[in-house]
Amino acid sequence: MSLPEVTTEYVSGVLPARKEASRKGQNGRVLVVGGSPLYHGAPIYTGLAAYRTGVDLVYLAVPKPLVAAIRSLSPSFIVIPLPDVKLTTGCVRKLTRLIARREIVVDSVVIGPGIGRGRARETAALARRVAERELGLVLDADSLQREVLEGVSQLRVVATPHDGEFLRVFGEKVGEDLGDRTSRVEEAAKEMGFTILLKGPIDVISDGDNTMVNRTGNCGMTVGGTGDVLSGVVAGLLSKGIPPLEAAAVASWINGTAGDLAYGRDGFHFLSEEVVGFIPQVMKQFDRVE
């Protein structure tokens, strides 16, 4: 089956130049909503990856017990303590109030890394309010629930399921055959009205009308956290004004290529933070100023 592939030339044509006279905030601002007592690392991976795409500011909204540890990890993060361990109505109100009052100003939001199962109603409410403000939105991990996705149809959204999450949301098992995977992703994207990035040995990216595949990456990227890294890269690119399909396709290529560099150095013994560390090397070749 012949499908358009994400290539170096495609990536070069999508990534924007940086304005020589740009000021802080003009190169993207990202909010990551996630984390739980069990999965404290996921929002960190996402935030670090977003920063490495060249954005100016990254906010992490995490449960209060995680705040001190994250602040000690990196002074670059602006950490927003959430009042509850799970994403409750109180958490949603706090975040939407901060955005509405412009106490935090962001261009894209990631919901889901490490957030834990359940709370579909609250997650859906936050996702809907974010999307209605025409911010870029990435839905990953436990935010990938049917109720959440149905509330943001036709908006600037990228959903990033793996096979199991795709089955959970759409009730369809995707096999190994690329043609089958592609047709199922296209159908789901057309139904939902936004871009879907199905992660796998070959990533499939579709908005229902246009479909691409990405072949970068390797089987060492089963290590925990690489999906969180991918979400951060997608959000970073969305925050720069790149349309969802292009942002998802380029992010998939960047994430996979960074993983290939990590494999080239360490074999199957790399960690997700090392994938993050290779993102600048991957993206530097496309840097230009105008």
C-alpha positions in Angstrom: 0.0 0.0 0.0 1.5 3.3 -1.1 0.9 6.3 1.2 2.6 9.6 1.6 5.5 9.3 4.0 6.8 11.9 6.4 10.3 12.8 5.1 13.0 15.3 5.9 11.9 17.4 3.1 8.3 17.4 4.4 9.5 18.4 7.9 11.6 21.2 6.5 8.6 22.6 4.6 6.4 22.6 7.7 8.6 23.9 10.5 8.4 27.8 10.6 11.4 30.1 10.7 11.9 32.1 13.9 11.4 35.8 13.8 14.7 37.6 14.5 12.8 40.2 16.5 10.6 37.7 18.3 9.9 38.2 22.0 9.2 35.8 24.9 5.9 34.1 24.2 5.8 34.5 20.4 7.4 31.1 19.8 4.8 29.1 21.6 3.4 28.5 25.1 2.2 25.1 26.3 0.2 23.9 29.2 0.4 20.2 30.3 -2.3 18.8 32.6 -1.5 15.5 34.1 0.3 13.5 36.7 -0.8 11.4 39.6 0.9 9.8 42.7 1.6 6.8 40.6 2.7 8.5 37.3 4.6 11.6 38.3 7.1 11.3 35.4 4.6 11.5 32.5 3.9 15.3 32.6 7.6 15.9 33.1 8.5 14.1 29.9 5.8 15.9 28.0 6.9 19.3 29.3 10.5 18.7 28.6 9.8 17.6 25.1 7.6 20.7 24.4 10.5 22.9 25.6 12.9 21.1 23.3 10.8 22.0 20.3 11.8 25.6 20.9 8.7 27.0 22.7 9.2 29.8 25.1 7.1 28.8 28.1 5.8 25.5 29.6 3.3 25.3 32.4 2.7 22.0 34.3 -0.6 21.6 36.1 -0.2 18.7 38.4 -1.6 17.5 41.8 -0.1 19.4 44.7 1.9 16.4 46.1 4.0 16.4 42.9 4.8 20.2 42.9 7.9 20.2 45.0 9.6 17.4 43.2 8.9 18.9 39.8 10.1 22.3 40.8 13.3 20.8 42.1 13.8 18.9 38.9 13.8 22.0 36.7 13.4 25.7 37.3 12.3 26.1 33.7 8.8 24.8 34.4 6.0 27.1 35.7 4.2 24.7 38.0 0.5 25.1 38.8 -0.6 23.1 41.9 -4.0 21.4 41.4 -6.1 21.2 44.6 -6.9 17.5 44.3 -5.0 14.3 43.4 -7.4 13.5 40.6 -8.8 15.9 37.9 -11.9 17.1 39.8 -14.4 19.8 39.0 -12.4 22.1 41.3 -9.2 21.5 39.2 -11.1 22.2 36.0 -12.5 25.4 37.5 -9.1 26.6 38.6 -7.5 26.0 35.2 -10.3 27.5 33.1 -10.4 30.5 35.4 -6.6 31.0 35.0 -6.9 30.8 31.2 -10.0 33.0 31.0 -8.4 35.7 33.2 -5.2 35.4 31.2 -3.3 34.7 34.4 -1.7 32.1 32.2 -1.5 32.6 28.5 -1.0 29.5 26.4 -1.3 28.4 22.7 -1.8 24.7 23.2 -2.7 22.3 25.9 -1.9 18.6 26.6 -4.4 16.7 28.7 -3.7 13.2 29.9 -0.1 12.2 30.6 -0.1 10.2 33.8 -3.5 11.6 34.9 -5.0 8.2 35.8 -8.2 6.4 34.8 -11.7 7.7 35.4 -12.9 11.3 35.7 -14.2 11.3 32.1 -16.8 14.0 32.8 -14.3 16.4 34.3 -11.7 15.7 31.6 -14.3 16.2 28.9 -15.3 19.6 30.5 -11.7 20.8 30.5 -11.0 19.6 27.0 -14.2 21.3 25.7 -13.4 24.6 27.3 -9.8 24.5 26.0 -10.9 23.7 22.4 -13.6 26.3 22.4 -10.9 28.9 23.0 -9.3 27.7 19.7 -6.2 26.6 21.5 -4.4 23.6 20.1 -5.3 20.5 22.1 -3.5 17.1 22.4 -5.4 14.2 24.0 -3.2 11.4 25.2 -3.2 8.4 27.6 -6.2 8.4 30.0 -7.9 11.4 28.5 -8.6 9.2 25.5 -12.2 8.4 26.4 -15.2 8.5 24.1 -17.0 11.1 26.2 -13.9 13.4 26.0 -13.3 13.0 22.3 -17.0 13.6 21.3 -16.9 17.0 23.0 -14.2 18.4 20.9 -15.1 17.4 17.4 -14.2 19.6 14.4 -11.7 21.6 16.5 -7.8 22.0 16.6 -7.3 18.6 18.2 -4.8 15.8 17.9 -5.5 12.4 19.6 -2.5 10.1 20.0 -3.7 6.6 20.9 -1.8 3.3 20.7 -3.6 0.2 19.6 -5.1 -0.6 23.0 -6.4 3.0 23.5 -7.8 2.9 19.9 -9.7 -0.2 20.8 -11.0 1.3 24.1 -12.3 4.4 22.4 -13.6 3.2 19.0 -14.3 -0.5 19.8 -12.2 -1.7 16.9 -9.0 -3.8 17.1 -6.4 -2.7 14.6 -4.1 -5.4 13.3 -0.6 -5.3 11.9 -1.6 -4.9 8.3 -0.8 -1.3 7.3 -3.8 -1.1 5.0 -6.2 -2.1 7.7 -4.6 0.3 10.2 -4.8 3.1 7.8 -8.4 2.6 6.8 -9.5 2.3 10.5 -7.7 5.5 11.4 -9.1 7.4 8.5 -12.6 6.3 9.4 -12.2 7.3 13.0 -10.7 10.6 12.1 -13.5 11.4 9.7 -16.1 10.4 12.3 -14.5 12.5 15.0 -13.6 15.5 12.8 -10.0 15.9 14.1 -6.5 14.4 13.6 -5.6 11.0 15.0 -2.0 9.8 15.3 -2.1 6.0 15.8 1.2 5.0 17.4 3.0 1.8 16.3 5.9 0.4 14.5 4.7 2.6 11.6 2.7 5.6 12.8 -0.5 6.4 10.9 -1.6 10.1 10.9 -4.9 11.1 9.4 -7.5 13.9 9.6 -10.0 11.8 7.7 -9.2 13.4 4.3 -5.4 13.3 4.3 -3.3 10.4 5.6 0.4 10.0 6.1 2.7 7.4 7.6 5.9 7.8 9.5 8.5 5.1 9.6 11.1 6.6 12.0 11.5 5.0 15.4 12.5 1.5 16.7 11.3 -1.2 19.0 13.4 0.2 21.8 10.7 2.9 22.1 8.4 0.6 24.0 10.2 2.0 27.1 7.7 4.0 29.3 7.4 7.7 28.5 8.1 7.8 24.8 4.4 8.5 24.1 4.5 11.3 26.6 7.5 12.7 24.8 5.5 12.6 21.5 2.6 14.5 23.0 4.9 17.2 24.1 6.4 17.6 20.6 2.9 17.7 19.1 1.8 20.4 21.5 5.0 22.4 20.9 4.4 22.4 17.2 0.7 23.2 17.6 1.6 26.2 19.8 3.6 27.6 16.9 0.5 27.7 14.7 1.2 24.6 12.7 -2.1 22.9 11.7 -3.0 19.7 13.5 -2.3 17.1 10.7 1.1 18.7 9.9 2.0 19.1 13.6 1.2 15.4 14.3 3.1 14.1 11.3 6.2 16.2 11.9 6.1 15.4 15.7 5.9 11.7 14.9 9.0 12.0 12.7 10.9 14.1 15.2 10.1 11.7 18.1 11.0 8.6 16.1 14.2 10.1 14.7 15.3 11.1 18.3 14.6 7.6 19.4 16.7 6.2 16.5 19.6 8.4 17.7 19.2 7.1 21.2 19.2 3.6 19.9 22.3 4.3 17.8 24.1 5.3 20.9 22.8 3.0 23.6 21.1 0.1 21.8 17.9 -1.0 23.5 19.1 0.5 26.8 17.9 4.1 26.5 15.3 6.0 28.6 12.7 8.4 27.5 14.6 11.4 28.9 17.4 10.5 26.6 15.0 10.6 23.6 14.1 14.1 24.8 17.8 14.9 24.9 18.2 14.1 21.2 15.3 16.3 20.0 17.5 19.4 19.6 19.9 17.5 17.5 17.1 16.4 15.3 15.5 19.8 14.9 18.6 22.0 14.7 19.1 21.2 11.0 15.8 23.0 10.3 16.6 26.1 12.3 16.4 29.4 10.4 15.8 33.0 11.1 13.9 35.6 9.1 
